[in-house]
Amino acid sequence: MLVLSRKKNESIVINDVIVITVVEIRGDKVRLGIDAPREVAIHRSEVFAQIQAQAAAGEAAPANGHTNEICEAGSGVYAAPTDVHQSPSPK
């Protein structure tokens, strides 16, 4: 495992297409912003484990392959139809 230190507003770039930015640090919690192509699935580990468990149990996954969950965005909270949250990339 590669371990890197980053401060607020600093980023990590993966394969020239994924950028992970430290958005906020509050006590022992870190908020990350992830900018990645739509075809890249991004899941929190507990959501990924749930998806894997459902697949192993033979349960049907949602048509889009993602789960519904509540996510924080900016100063608001919204229900998202997927656990992948991306802002449109500037053209």
MMTF fields as JSON, N, C-alpha, C and O atoms, coordinates in Angstrom:
{
  "mmtfVersion": "1.0.0",
  "mmtfProducer": "UNKNOWN",
  "numBonds": 363,
  "numAtoms": 364,
  "numGroups": 91,
  "numChains": 1,
  "numModels": 1,
  "chainsPerModel": [1],
  "groupsPerChain": [91],
  "chainIdList": ["A"],
  "bondAtomList": [4, 2, 8, 6, 12, 10, 16, 14, 20, 18, 24, 22, 28, 26, 32, 30, 36, 34, 40, 38, 44, 42, 48, 46, 52, 50, 56, 54, 60, 58, 64, 62, 68, 66, 72, 70, 76, 74, 80, 78, 84, 82, 88, 86, 92, 90, 96, 94, 100, 98, 104, 102, 108, 106, 112, 110, 116, 114, 120, 118, 124, 122, 128, 126, 132, 130, 136, 134, 140, 138, 144, 142, 148, 146, 152, 150, 156, 154, 160, 158, 164, 162, 168, 166, 172, 170, 176, 174, 180, 178, 184, 182, 188, 186, 192, 190, 196, 194, 200, 198, 204, 202, 208, 206, 212, 210, 216, 214, 220, 218, 224, 222, 228, 226, 232, 230, 236, 234, 240, 238, 244, 242, 248, 246, 252, 250, 256, 254, 260, 258, 264, 262, 268, 266, 272, 270, 276, 274, 280, 278, 284, 282, 288, 286, 292, 290, 296, 294, 300, 298, 304, 302, 308, 306, 312, 310, 316, 314, 320, 318, 324, 322, 328, 326, 332, 330, 336, 334, 340, 338, 344, 342, 348, 346, 352, 350, 356, 354, 360, 358],
  "bondOrderList": [1, 1, 1, 1, 1, 1, 1, 1, 1, 1, 1, 1, 1, 1, 1, 1, 1, 1, 1, 1, 1, 1, 1, 1, 1, 1, 1, 1, 1, 1, 1, 1, 1, 1, 1, 1, 1, 1, 1, 1, 1, 1, 1, 1, 1, 1, 1, 1, 1, 1, 1, 1, 1, 1, 1, 1, 1, 1, 1, 1, 1, 1, 1, 1, 1, 1, 1, 1, 1, 1, 1, 1, 1, 1, 1, 1, 1, 1, 1, 1, 1, 1, 1, 1, 1, 1, 1, 1, 1, 1],
  "groupList": [{"groupName": "MET", "atomNameList": ["N", "CA", "C", "O"], "elementList": ["N", "C", "C", "O"], "formalChargeList": [0, 0, 0, 0], "bondAtomList": [1, 0, 2, 1, 3, 2], "bondOrderList": [1, 1, 2], "singleLetterCode": "M", "chemCompType": "L-PEPTIDE LINKING"}, {"groupName": "LEU", "atomNameList": ["N", "CA", "C", "O"], "elementList": ["N", "C", "C", "O"], "formalChargeList": [0, 0, 0, 0], "bondAtomList": [1, 0, 2, 1, 3, 2], "bondOrderList": [1, 1, 2], "singleLetterCode": "L", "chemCompType": "L-PEPTIDE LINKING"}, {"groupName": "VAL", "atomNameList": ["N", "CA", "C", "O"], "elementList": ["N", "C", "C", "O"], "formalChargeList": [0, 0, 0, 0], "bondAtomList": [1, 0, 2, 1, 3, 2], "bondOrderList": [1, 1, 2], "singleLetterCode": "V", "chemCompType": "L-PEPTIDE LINKING"}, {"groupName": "SER", "atomNameList": ["N", "CA", "C", "O"], "elementList": ["N", "C", "C", "O"], "formalChargeList": [0, 0, 0, 0], "bondAtomList": [1, 0, 2, 1, 3, 2], "bondOrderList": [1, 1, 2], "singleLetterCode": "S", "chemCompType": "L-PEPTIDE LINKING"}, {"groupName": "ARG", "atomNameList": ["N", "CA", "C", "O"], "elementList": ["N", "C", "C", "O"], "formalChargeList": [0, 0, 0, 0], "bondAtomList": [1, 0, 2, 1, 3, 2], "bondOrderList": [1, 1, 2], "singleLetterCode": "R", "chemCompType": "L-PEPTIDE LINKING"}, {"groupName": "LYS", "atomNameList": ["N", "CA", "C", "O"], "elementList": ["N", "C", "C", "O"], "formalChargeList": [0, 0, 0, 0], "bondAtomList": [1, 0, 2, 1, 3, 2], "bondOrderList": [1, 1, 2], "singleLetterCode": "K", "chemCompType": "L-PEPTIDE LINKING"}, {"groupName": "ASN", "atomNameList": ["N", "CA", "C", "O"], "elementList": ["N", "C", "C", "O"], "formalChargeList": [0, 0, 0, 0], "bondAtomList": [1, 0, 2, 1, 3, 2], "bondOrderList": [1, 1, 2], "singleLetterCode": "N", "chemCompType": "L-PEPTIDE LINKING"}, {"groupName": "GLU", "atomNameList": ["N", "CA", "C", "O"], "elementList": ["N", "C", "C", "O"], "formalChargeList": [0, 0, 0, 0], "bondAtomList": [1, 0, 2, 1, 3, 2], "bondOrderList": [1, 1, 2], "singleLetterCode": "E", "chemCompType": "L-PEPTIDE LINKING"}, {"groupName": "ILE", "atomNameList": ["N", "CA", "C", "O"], "elementList": ["N", "C", "C", "O"], "formalChargeList": [0, 0, 0, 0], "bondAtomList": [1, 0, 2, 1, 3, 2], "bondOrderList": [1, 1, 2], "singleLetterCode": "I", "chemCompType": "L-PEPTIDE LINKING"}, {"groupName": "ASP", "atomNameList": ["N", "CA", "C", "O"], "elementList": ["N", "C", "C", "O"], "formalChargeList": [0, 0, 0, 0], "bondAtomList": [1, 0, 2, 1, 3, 2], "bondOrderList": [1, 1, 2], "singleLetterCode": "D", "chemCompType": "L-PEPTIDE LINKING"}, {"groupName": "THR", "atomNameList": ["N", "CA", "C", "O"], "elementList": ["N", "C", "C", "O"], "formalChargeList": [0, 0, 0, 0], "bondAtomList": [1, 0, 2, 1, 3, 2], "bondOrderList": [1, 1, 2], "singleLetterCode": "T", "chemCompType": "L-PEPTIDE LINKING"}, {"groupName": "GLY", "atomNameList": ["N", "CA", "C", "O"], "elementList": ["N", "C", "C", "O"], "formalChargeList": [0, 0, 0, 0], "bondAtomList": [1, 0, 2, 1, 3, 2], "bondOrderList": [1, 1, 2], "singleLetterCode": "G", "chemCompType": "PEPTIDE LINKING"}, {"groupName": "ALA", "atomNameList": ["N", "CA", "C", "O"], "elementList": ["N", "C", "C", "O"], "formalChargeList": [0, 0, 0, 0], "bondAtomList": [1, 0, 2, 1, 3, 2], "bondOrderList": [1, 1, 2], "singleLetterCode": "A", "chemCompType": "L-PEPTIDE LINKING"}, {"groupName": "PRO", "atomNameList": ["N", "CA", "C", "O"], "elementList": ["N", "C", "C", "O"], "formalChargeList": [0, 0, 0, 0], "bondAtomList": [1, 0, 2, 1, 3, 2], "bondOrderList": [1, 1, 2], "singleLetterCode": "P", "chemCompType": "L-PEPTIDE LINKING"}, {"groupName": "HIS", "atomNameList": ["N", "CA", "C", "O"], "elementList": ["N", "C", "C", "O"], "formalChargeList": [0, 0, 0, 0], "bondAtomList": [1, 0, 2, 1, 3, 2], "bondOrderList": [1, 1, 2], "singleLetterCode": "H", "chemCompType": "L-PEPTIDE LINKING"}, {"groupName": "PHE", "atomNameList": ["N", "CA", "C", "O"], "elementList": ["N", "C", "C", "O"], "formalChargeList": [0, 0, 0, 0], "bondAtomList": [1, 0, 2, 1, 3, 2], "bondOrderList": [1, 1, 2], "singleLetterCode": "F", "chemCompType": "L-PEPTIDE LINKING"}, {"groupName": "GLN", "atomNameList": ["N", "CA", "C", "O"], "elementList": ["N", "C", "C", "O"], "formalChargeList": [0, 0, 0, 0], "bondAtomList": [1, 0, 2, 1, 3, 2], "bondOrderList": [1, 1, 2], "singleLetterCode": "Q", "chemCompType": "L-PEPTIDE LINKING"}, {"groupName": "CYS", "atomNameList": ["N", "CA", "C", "O"], "elementList": ["N", "C", "C", "O"], "formalChargeList": [0, 0, 0, 0], "bondAtomList": [1, 0, 2, 1, 3, 2], "bondOrderList": [1, 1, 2], "singleLetterCode": "C", "chemCompType": "L-PEPTIDE LINKING"}, {"groupName": "TYR", "atomNameList": ["N", "CA", "C", "O"], "elementList": ["N", "C", "C", "O"], "formalChargeList": [0, 0, 0, 0], "bondAtomList": [1, 0, 2, 1, 3, 2], "bondOrderList": [1, 1, 2], "singleLetterCode": "Y", "chemCompType": "L-PEPTIDE LINKING"}],
  "groupTypeList": [0, 1, 2, 1, 3, 4, 5, 5, 6, 7, 3, 8, 2, 8, 6, 9, 2, 8, 2, 8, 10, 2, 2, 7, 8, 4, 11, 9, 5, 2, 4, 1, 11, 8, 9, 12, 13, 4, 7, 2, 12, 8, 14, 4, 3, 7, 2, 15, 12, 16, 8, 16, 12, 16, 12, 12, 12, 11, 7, 12, 12, 13, 12, 6, 11, 14, 10, 6, 7, 8, 17, 7, 12, 11, 3, 11, 2, 18, 12, 12, 13, 10, 9, 2, 14, 16, 3, 13, 3, 13, 5],
  "groupIdList": [1, 2, 3, 4, 5, 6, 7, 8, 9, 10, 11, 12, 13, 14, 15, 16, 17, 18, 19, 20, 21, 22, 23, 24, 25, 26, 27, 28, 29, 30, 31, 32, 33, 34, 35, 36, 37, 38, 39, 40, 41, 42, 43, 44, 45, 46, 47, 48, 49, 50, 51, 52, 53, 54, 55, 56, 57, 58, 59, 60, 61, 62, 63, 64, 65, 66, 67, 68, 69, 70, 71, 72, 73, 74, 75, 76, 77, 78, 79, 80, 81, 82, 83, 84, 85, 86, 87, 88, 89, 90, 91],
  "secStructList": [7, 7, 7, 7, 7, 7, 7, 6, 6, 7, 3, 3, 3, 3, 6, 6, 6, 3, 3, 3, 3, 3, 3, 3, 3, 3, 6, 6, 3, 3, 3, 3, 3, 3, 3, 7, 7, 6, 6, 1, 7, 7, 7, 7, 2, 2, 2, 2, 2, 2, 2, 2, 2, 2, 2, 2, 6, 6, 7, 7, 7, 7, 6, 6, 1, 7, 7, 7, 3, 3, 3, 3, 3, 6, 6, 3, 3, 3, 3, 3, 1, 1, 1, 7, 7, 7, 7, 7, 7, 7, 7],
  "xCoordList": [0.844, 0.0, 0.889, 1.818, 0.599, 1.297, 0.588, -0.633, 1.331, 0.76, 1.337, 2.554, 0.453, 0.857, 0.238, -0.866, 0.94, 0.399, -0.064, 0.63, -1.229, -1.771, -2.406, -2.915, -2.38, -3.058, -4.324, -4.554, -5.143, -6.371, -6.071, -5.106, -6.905, -6.819, -5.659, -5.421, -4.938, -3.901, -4.495, -5.451, -3.923, -4.493, -3.497, -2.289, -4.052, -3.297, -3.886, -5.106, -3.036, -3.492, -3.149, -2.031, -4.14, -3.964, -4.206, -5.266, -3.228, -3.337, -3.772, -4.462, -3.411, -3.729, -5.219, -5.577, -6.097, -7.538, -8.334, -9.48, -7.76, -8.465, -7.719, -6.516, -8.443, -7.85, -8.602, -9.822, -7.867, -8.446, -7.92, -6.71, -8.844, -8.48, -8.997, -10.14, -8.163, -8.613, -9.424, -8.879, -10.726, -11.634, -11.728, -11.755, -11.777, -11.964, -11.424, -11.487, -10.893, -10.434, -11.137, -10.971, -11.928, -12.667, -12.379, -12.92, -11.545, -11.212, -10.561, -9.512, -11.197, -10.641, -11.27, -11.068, -12.035, -12.677, -12.079, -11.789, -11.9, -11.38, -12.406, -12.876, -12.754, -13.664, -12.813, -11.958, -13.061, -12.311, -13.218, -14.382, -12.684, -13.367, -12.678, -11.45, -13.465, -12.9, -13.422, -14.631, -12.516, -12.867, -12.353, -11.145, -13.291, -12.931, -13.916, -15.031, -13.517, -14.455, -15.675, -15.574, -16.821, -18.069, -17.984, -18.649, -17.179, -17.099, -16.29, -16.244, -15.658, -14.9, -15.834, -16.337, -16.061, -16.916, -16.126, -14.996, -16.727, -16.086, -17.062, -18.188, -16.629, -17.487, -16.737, -15.524, -17.453, -16.88, -16.714, -17.473, -15.743, -15.454, -16.651, -16.867, -17.437, -18.587, -19.683, -20.382, -19.842, -20.817, -20.326, -21.112, -19.031, -18.459, -18.63, -18.962, -18.405, -18.581, -20.027, -20.283, -20.974, -22.391, -22.722, -23.464, -22.187, -22.401, -21.837, -22.482, -20.626, -20.0, -20.809, -20.974, -21.315, -22.115, -23.407, -23.825, -24.042, -25.264, -24.986, -25.775, -23.868, -23.505, -23.241, -23.651, -22.558, -22.259, -23.526, -23.611, -24.518, -25.783, -26.721, -27.803, -26.296, -27.116, -28.24, -29.144, -28.2, -29.234, -28.992, -27.851, -30.068, -29.96, -29.493, -30.001, -28.528, -28.061, -28.943, -29.567, -29.021, -29.766, -29.252, -28.097, -30.092, -29.743, -28.447, -27.689, -28.184, -26.957, -25.767, -24.663, -25.967, -24.874, -24.467, -23.473, -25.219, -24.878, -26.017, -27.127, -25.744, -26.759, -27.191, -26.491, -28.345, -28.782, -28.222, -28.213, -27.761, -27.286, -27.368, -27.493, -27.298, -27.324, -25.889, -25.005, -25.663, -24.308, -24.295, -25.276, -23.187, -23.02, -22.426, -21.514, -22.955, -22.401, -22.365, -23.409, -21.178, -21.064, -21.622, -21.217, -22.541, -23.124, -24.433, -25.006, -24.924, -26.204, -26.047, -24.954, -27.13, -27.157, -28.231, -29.315, -27.949, -28.942, -28.904, -27.899, -30.0, -30.05, -29.585, -30.079, -28.644, -28.088, -28.448, -28.504, -28.693, -29.042, -27.836, -27.974, -26.675, -25.45, -24.478, -24.637, -23.476, -22.483, -21.29, -20.25, -21.423, -20.391, -20.837, -21.894, -20.066, -20.439, -19.36, -18.222, -19.735, -18.77, -19.379, -20.561, -18.564, -18.997, -18.538, -17.507, -19.283, -18.887, -17.495, -17.153, -16.716, -15.371, -15.477, -16.285, -14.669, -14.708, -14.251, -13.335, -14.886, -14.553, -13.535, -13.127],
  "yCoordList": [-1.175, 0.0, 1.238, 1.351, 2.137, 3.423, 4.376, 4.517, 5.026, 5.978, 7.353, 7.532, 8.327, 9.686, 10.657, 10.428, 11.724, 12.792, 13.932, 14.303, 14.488, 15.613, 16.572, 16.155, 17.851, 18.88, 19.284, 18.873, 20.093, 20.578, 21.222, 21.972, 20.917, 21.398, 20.805, 21.229, 19.852, 19.153, 17.889, 17.323, 17.451, 16.342, 15.231, 15.379, 14.11, 12.953, 12.609, 12.602, 12.328, 11.975, 10.51, 10.066, 9.76, 8.338, 8.125, 8.474, 7.557, 7.235, 8.408, 8.195, 9.585, 10.78, 11.069, 12.058, 10.256, 10.469, 10.582, 11.031, 10.188, 10.242, 11.209, 11.066, 12.197, 13.165, 13.088, 13.244, 12.848, 12.798, 14.006, 14.184, 14.845, 16.084, 16.074, 15.69, 16.492, 16.66, 17.95, 19.039, 17.824, 18.965, 19.619, 20.845, 18.79, 19.334, 18.348, 17.135, 18.875, 18.056, 18.583, 19.745, 17.72, 18.083, 17.048, 15.943, 17.39, 16.428, 15.196, 15.282, 14.032, 12.786, 12.363, 11.233, 13.262, 12.95, 13.782, 14.966, 13.15, 13.812, 13.657, 12.552, 14.766, 14.718, 14.779, 15.652, 13.836, 13.751, 14.055, 13.655, 14.758, 14.961, 14.088, 14.062, 13.366, 12.464, 12.852, 12.874, 13.156, 13.478, 12.334, 12.121, 11.589, 10.418, 10.265, 10.781, 9.569, 9.318, 8.556, 7.769, 8.781, 8.131, 6.61, 5.934, 6.067, 4.61, 3.965, 2.738, 4.763, 4.25, 4.173, 5.193, 2.963, 2.778, 3.154, 2.702, 3.982, 4.41, 4.123, 4.622, 3.323, 2.936, 3.113, 2.907, 3.494, 3.4, 1.912, 1.1, 1.537, 0.116, -0.658, -1.804, -0.052, -0.775, -0.979, -1.991, -0.053, -0.208, -1.281, -2.11, -1.27, -2.277, -3.676, -4.617, -3.815, -5.107, -5.575, -6.763, -4.648, -4.982, -5.438, -6.403, -4.762, -5.143, -6.541, -7.371, -6.8, -8.11, -9.202, -10.292, -8.919, -9.903, -10.216, -11.372, -9.181, -9.4, -10.218, -11.089, -9.942, -10.7, -12.165, -13.066, -12.401, -13.762, -14.511, -15.726, -13.784, -14.398, -14.57, -15.143, -14.069, -14.207, -13.209, -13.373, -12.172, -11.146, -10.251, -9.995, -9.787, -8.889, -7.524, -6.977, -6.986, -5.625, -4.655, -5.04, -3.396, -2.401, -2.327, -2.663, -1.895, -1.858, -1.107, -1.478, -0.058, 0.719, 0.15, 0.684, -0.921, -1.548, -0.831, -1.198, 0.185, 0.964, 0.916, 0.504, 1.337, 1.373, 2.81, 3.755, 2.963, 4.296, 4.587, 3.709, 5.79, 6.168, 7.68, 8.41, 8.129, 9.559, 10.071, 9.472, 11.173, 11.702, 13.188, 13.887, 13.669, 15.094, 15.716, 15.163, 16.868, 17.603, 19.066, 19.68, 19.627, 21.026, 21.212, 20.521, 22.134, 22.385, 21.642, 21.691, 20.948, 20.262, 18.762, 18.239, 18.075, 16.623, 16.225, 16.809, 15.246, 14.821, 13.319, 12.677, 12.76, 11.329, 11.142, 11.797, 10.256, 10.04, 8.644, 7.713, 8.476, 7.161, 6.255, 5.127, 6.712, 5.942, 6.407, 7.494, 5.602, 6.049, 6.67, 6.881, 6.965, 7.665, 9.109, 9.373, 10.039, 11.446, 12.219, 12.322, 12.75, 13.455, 14.754, 14.823, 15.759, 16.993, 16.93, 16.324, 17.544, 17.48, 18.074, 19.105, 17.407, 17.907, 19.082, 19.058, 20.122, 21.267, 20.828, 20.016, 21.365, 21.011, 21.96, 21.831],
  "zCoordList": [0.0, 0.0, 0.0, 0.8, -0.883, -0.928, 0.028, -0.035, 0.905, 1.861, 1.547, 1.524, 1.306, 0.987, 1.982, 2.476, 2.271, 3.118, 2.226, 1.28, 2.52, 1.774, 2.756, 3.797, 2.435, 3.22, 2.487, 1.35, 3.146, 2.542, 1.182, 1.036, 0.203, -1.183, -1.976, -3.107, -1.428, -2.185, -2.798, -2.268, -3.913, -4.67, -4.933, -4.749, -5.371, -5.842, -7.212, -7.375, -8.19, -9.531, -9.778, -9.517, -10.291, -10.586, -12.079, -12.599, -12.755, -14.187, -15.056, -16.053, -14.733, -15.518, -15.661, -16.302, -15.097, -15.286, -13.991, -14.017, -12.871, -11.59, -10.68, -10.46, -10.152, -9.236, -7.914, -7.874, -6.838, -5.501, -4.748, -4.611, -4.255, -3.575, -2.146, -1.9, -1.203, 0.181, 0.214, 0.032, 0.448, 0.429, 1.794, 1.906, 2.838, 4.189, 5.207, 5.006, 6.297, 7.412, 8.658, 9.028, 9.305, 10.515, 11.589, 11.549, 12.535, 13.584, 12.99, 12.351, 13.207, 12.69, 11.362, 10.918, 10.719, 9.444, 8.326, 8.498, 7.186, 5.996, 4.887, 4.619, 4.242, 3.088, 1.833, 1.683, 0.934, -0.31, -1.488, -1.507, -2.462, -3.732, -4.759, -4.833, -5.557, -6.552, -7.915, -8.143, -8.817, -10.198, -11.054, -11.163, -11.668, -12.46, -13.613, -13.549, -14.653, -15.752, -15.257, -14.315, -15.878, -15.451, -15.49, -14.705, -16.389, -16.498, -15.373, -15.278, -14.527, -13.392, -12.184, -11.713, -11.689, -10.514, -9.265, -9.075, -8.416, -7.174, -6.036, -6.034, -5.077, -3.958, -2.654, -2.595, -1.608, -0.27, 0.021, -0.507, 0.844, 1.063, 1.607, 1.214, 2.509, 3.062, 2.013, 2.05, 1.094, 0.004, -0.962, -1.421, -1.274, -2.153, -1.563, -2.284, -0.255, 0.414, 0.306, 0.108, 0.436, 0.314, -1.105, -1.285, -2.102, -3.497, -3.741, -4.381, -3.227, -3.405, -2.71, -3.258, -1.506, -0.772, -1.512, -1.579, -2.069, -2.843, -4.09, -4.456, -4.74, -5.938, -5.586, -6.319, -4.466, -4.035, -3.656, -3.835, -3.13, -2.736, -3.927, -3.801, -5.08, -6.275, -6.375, -7.195, -5.551, -5.61, -6.809, -7.193, -7.386, -8.536, -8.072, -7.093, -8.781, -8.508, -9.254, -10.243, -8.815, -9.57, -11.004, -11.267, -11.922, -13.343, -13.606, -14.502, -12.836, -13.064, -12.3, -12.403, -11.538, -10.814, -9.543, -8.918, -9.15, -7.966, -6.977, -7.314, -5.757, -4.718, -4.455, -4.817, -3.824, -3.42, -2.044, -1.181, -1.829, -0.509, -0.359, -1.343, 0.862, 1.154, 1.146, 1.759, 0.454, 0.302, 0.588, 0.331, 1.118, 1.339, 0.085, -0.53, -0.281, -1.422, -1.052, -0.827, -0.986, -0.589, 0.802, 1.736, 0.945, 2.26, 2.461, 3.549, 1.421, 1.523, 1.552, 1.335, 1.818, 1.799, 0.806, 0.799, -0.029, -1.005, -1.163, -0.855, -1.644, -1.932, -3.36, -4.278, -3.538, -4.873, -5.358, -4.554, -6.653, -7.178, -7.331, -7.804, -6.949, -7.077, -6.02, -5.465, -5.733, -4.765, -5.46, -4.835, -6.739, -7.497, -7.63, -8.203, -7.12, -7.136, -7.868, -7.411, -8.994, -9.81, -10.297, -10.634, -10.324, -10.955, -12.399, -12.69, -13.309, -14.701, -14.894, -14.315, -15.709, -16.003, -16.946, -17.874, -16.726, -17.64, -19.025, -19.16, -20.031, -21.426, -21.973, -23.127]
}
